[in-house]
Amino acid sequence: MNPAAMPDVPVQVPIDDANADTEWNDILRKHKIIPEKPPSPTPMIEEAIAEARRLAHENRLEGKDLDELDELEDEEDEEFLASYRCVLHVRAGEGC
């Protein structure tokens, strides 16, 4: 029988896990036998985390009294000085 004369007949293909990253599933997706994988949520999650950190940093002064603001200023000054000391040590060929 001539393969070109054969009608297209849907064939049931066994699939263990349609979301698995396998060469077999890639082939099935290419031929539209199984649906495309949904996009990875990782970039959206990373973007949301970065946005949350940015907002937390912007709002770190909200609702603080003077004593809390002084304490925050001291913490940030010490963090800055520690990072600056580290840079100087690295430039001098020493470790942090």
Number of C-alpha atoms within 10 A of each C-alpha: 5 5 6 7 7 8 7 7 6 7 7 7 9 7 12 8 9 17 14 12 10 11 9 12 21 18 12 17 15 12 10 10 15 16 13 14 13 7 8 8 8 9 10 11 11 11 11 12 12 12 12 12 12 12 11 12 10 10 10 12 12 9 9 11 9 9 9 12 15 12 11 15 12 12 12 12 12 12 12 12 12 13 13 12 13 15 15 14 13 12 11 9 9 10 10 12
